[in-house]
Amino acid sequence: MIRLGLCIVLAATLAGCSWLLGEDGLFPDNASRYQTAPELAPIDVPLELSTESIQPDYPVPAVTESAQLAAQFETPRPRH
């Protein structure tokens, strides 16, 4: 009798996963949604306001010549 109850509870629990995490669930997987999202227009700041506080959160530095390798680099093989 306990086994039957445990099987019913387990089946109900597993069926609930799709209700929570499925395509139309409460927590859908949005990992690839950014690829189809439209690009927003740049922020229009009125002339009487300052744009000093508008900075990128994670600025990407420019790659300079000194950062590039002069010759082909060969990765060393791991030692056993």
PyRosetta script that sets phi, psi and omega in degrees:
from pyrosetta import init, pose_from_sequence

init()
pose = pose_from_sequence("MIRLGLCIVLAATLAGCSWLLGEDGLFPDNASRYQTAPELAPIDVPLELSTESIQPDYPVPAVTESAQLAAQFETPRPRH")
pose.set_psi(1, -39.3)
pose.set_omega(1, 178.7)
pose.set_phi(2, -66.4)
pose.set_psi(2, -38.2)
pose.set_omega(2, 179.3)
pose.set_phi(3, -62.4)
pose.set_psi(3, -41.8)
pose.set_omega(3, -179.9)
pose.set_phi(4, -63.8)
pose.set_psi(4, -43.7)
pose.set_omega(4, 178.2)
pose.set_phi(5, -63.4)
pose.set_psi(5, -41.2)
pose.set_omega(5, 178.7)
pose.set_phi(6, -64.4)
pose.set_psi(6, -40.6)
pose.set_omega(6, 178.2)
pose.set_phi(7, -64.4)
pose.set_psi(7, -40.2)
pose.set_omega(7, 179.7)
pose.set_phi(8, -66.3)
pose.set_psi(8, -44.1)
pose.set_omega(8, 179.1)
pose.set_phi(9, -64.0)
pose.set_psi(9, -41.6)
pose.set_omega(9, 179.3)
pose.set_phi(10, -64.3)
pose.set_psi(10, -43.6)
pose.set_omega(10, 179.3)
pose.set_phi(11, -64.6)
pose.set_psi(11, -40.3)
pose.set_omega(11, 179.2)
pose.set_phi(12, -67.3)
pose.set_psi(12, -37.1)
pose.set_omega(12, 179.2)
pose.set_phi(13, -66.3)
pose.set_psi(13, -45.1)
pose.set_omega(13, -179.9)
pose.set_phi(14, -67.1)
pose.set_psi(14, -34.1)
pose.set_omega(14, 177.5)
pose.set_phi(15, -68.5)
pose.set_psi(15, -29.2)
pose.set_omega(15, 179.7)
pose.set_phi(16, -72.9)
pose.set_psi(16, -19.9)
pose.set_omega(16, -180.0)
pose.set_phi(17, -61.0)
pose.set_psi(17, -40.9)
pose.set_omega(17, -179.6)
pose.set_phi(18, -70.0)
pose.set_psi(18, -27.3)
pose.set_omega(18, 177.3)
pose.set_phi(19, -69.5)
pose.set_psi(19, -33.5)
pose.set_omega(19, 179.8)
pose.set_phi(20, -86.1)
pose.set_psi(20, -44.7)
pose.set_omega(20, -169.7)
pose.set_phi(21, -113.7)
pose.set_psi(21, 3.7)
pose.set_omega(21, -177.3)
pose.set_phi(22, -73.6)
pose.set_psi(22, -176.1)
pose.set_omega(22, 180.0)
pose.set_phi(23, -55.5)
pose.set_psi(23, -43.2)
pose.set_omega(23, -178.6)
pose.set_phi(24, -105.8)
pose.set_psi(24, 16.8)
pose.set_omega(24, -177.3)
pose.set_phi(25, -77.5)
pose.set_psi(25, -175.7)
pose.set_omega(25, -179.4)
pose.set_phi(26, -69.4)
pose.set_psi(26, -31.5)
pose.set_omega(26, -178.0)
pose.set_phi(27, -125.1)
pose.set_psi(27, 71.5)
pose.set_omega(27, -178.8)
pose.set_phi(28, -70.6)
pose.set_psi(28, 156.8)
pose.set_omega(28, 178.8)
pose.set_phi(29, -79.0)
pose.set_psi(29, 111.6)
pose.set_omega(29, -178.3)
pose.set_phi(30, -105.8)
pose.set_psi(30, 22.3)
pose.set_omega(30, -174.0)
pose.set_phi(31, -61.7)
pose.set_psi(31, -35.8)
pose.set_omega(31, -176.1)
pose.set_phi(32, -102.0)
pose.set_psi(32, 5.7)
pose.set_omega(32, -178.1)
pose.set_phi(33, -66.2)
pose.set_psi(33, -30.1)
pose.set_omega(33, -177.9)
pose.set_phi(34, -63.4)
pose.set_psi(34, -26.8)
pose.set_omega(34, -178.3)
pose.set_phi(35, -68.3)
pose.set_psi(35, -28.1)
pose.set_omega(35, -179.0)
pose.set_phi(36, -103.2)
pose.set_psi(36, 0.5)
pose.set_omega(36, -178.8)
pose.set_phi(37, -73.0)
pose.set_psi(37, 142.9)
pose.set_omega(37, 178.2)
pose.set_phi(38, -73.3)
pose.set_psi(38, 148.9)
pose.set_omega(38, 178.3)
pose.set_phi(39, -79.5)
pose.set_psi(39, 133.9)
pose.set_omega(39, -178.9)
pose.set_phi(40, -83.6)
pose.set_psi(40, 153.4)
pose.set_omega(40, 178.0)
pose.set_phi(41, -71.3)
pose.set_psi(41, 151.3)
pose.set_omega(41, 177.2)
pose.set_phi(42, -60.8)
pose.set_psi(42, 155.6)
pose.set_omega(42, -179.5)
pose.set_phi(43, -71.0)
pose.set_psi(43, 129.6)
pose.set_omega(43, 175.1)
pose.set_phi(44, -95.4)
pose.set_psi(44, 111.7)
pose.set_omega(44, 179.4)
pose.set_phi(45, -99.9)
pose.set_psi(45, 128.8)
pose.set_omega(45, 177.9)
pose.set_phi(46, -59.6)
pose.set_psi(46, 151.0)
pose.set_omega(46, -176.0)
pose.set_phi(47, -60.8)
pose.set_psi(47, -30.0)
pose.set_omega(47, -178.1)
pose.set_phi(48, -79.0)
pose.set_psi(48, -5.2)
pose.set_omega(48, 178.6)
pose.set_phi(49, -106.2)
pose.set_psi(49, 159.7)
pose.set_omega(49, -178.8)
pose.set_phi(50, -94.7)
pose.set_psi(50, 148.6)
pose.set_omega(50, 176.3)
pose.set_phi(51, -106.9)
pose.set_psi(51, 13.6)
pose.set_omega(51, -178.0)
pose.set_phi(52, -61.0)
pose.set_psi(52, -36.7)
pose.set_omega(52, -175.9)
pose.set_phi(53, -80.5)
pose.set_psi(53, -7.8)
pose.set_omega(53, 178.9)
pose.set_phi(54, -90.6)
pose.set_psi(54, 98.4)
pose.set_omega(54, 179.6)
pose.set_phi(55, -130.6)
pose.set_psi(55, 151.7)
pose.set_omega(55, 176.9)
pose.set_phi(56, -66.0)
pose.set_psi(56, 144.2)
pose.set_omega(56, 180.0)
pose.set_phi(57, -64.9)
pose.set_psi(57, -41.6)
pose.set_omega(57, -178.7)
pose.set_phi(58, -130.7)
pose.set_psi(58, 83.0)
pose.set_omega(58, -178.1)
pose.set_phi(59, -66.6)
pose.set_psi(59, 141.2)
pose.set_omega(59, 178.8)
pose.set_phi(60, -100.1)
pose.set_psi(60, 118.1)
pose.set_omega(60, -179.5)
pose.set_phi(61, -70.1)
pose.set_psi(61, 151.4)
pose.set_omega(61, 178.1)
pose.set_phi(62, -72.8)
pose.set_psi(62, 144.5)
pose.set_omega(62, 178.6)
pose.set_phi(63, -84.8)
pose.set_psi(63, 125.9)
pose.set_omega(63, 179.8)
pose.set_phi(64, -100.8)
pose.set_psi(64, 169.4)
pose.set_omega(64, 179.1)
pose.set_phi(65, -60.2)
pose.set_psi(65, -37.4)
pose.set_omega(65, -176.6)
pose.set_phi(66, -68.0)
pose.set_psi(66, -21.6)
pose.set_omega(66, -179.8)
pose.set_phi(67, -79.9)
pose.set_psi(67, -17.6)
pose.set_omega(67, -179.6)
pose.set_phi(68, -90.0)
pose.set_psi(68, 147.4)
pose.set_omega(68, 179.8)
pose.set_phi(69, -74.6)
pose.set_psi(69, 140.5)
pose.set_omega(69, -180.0)
pose.set_phi(70, -73.4)
pose.set_psi(70, -33.8)
pose.set_omega(70, -178.3)
pose.set_phi(71, -127.4)
pose.set_psi(71, 169.4)
pose.set_omega(71, 178.0)
pose.set_phi(72, -66.5)
pose.set_psi(72, 131.8)
pose.set_omega(72, -179.9)
pose.set_phi(73, -101.5)
pose.set_psi(73, 131.6)
pose.set_omega(73, 178.4)
pose.set_phi(74, -105.3)
pose.set_psi(74, 122.7)
pose.set_omega(74, -179.1)
pose.set_phi(75, -71.2)
pose.set_psi(75, 129.6)
pose.set_omega(75, 179.6)
pose.set_phi(76, -68.1)
pose.set_psi(76, 144.9)
pose.set_omega(76, 179.0)
pose.set_phi(77, -76.7)
pose.set_psi(77, 145.7)
pose.set_omega(77, 178.6)
pose.set_phi(78, -68.7)
pose.set_psi(78, 147.0)
pose.set_omega(78, 177.9)
pose.set_phi(79, -96.2)
pose.set_psi(79, 142.4)
pose.set_omega(79, -179.4)
pose.set_phi(80, -87.5)
pose.dump_pdb("model.pdb")
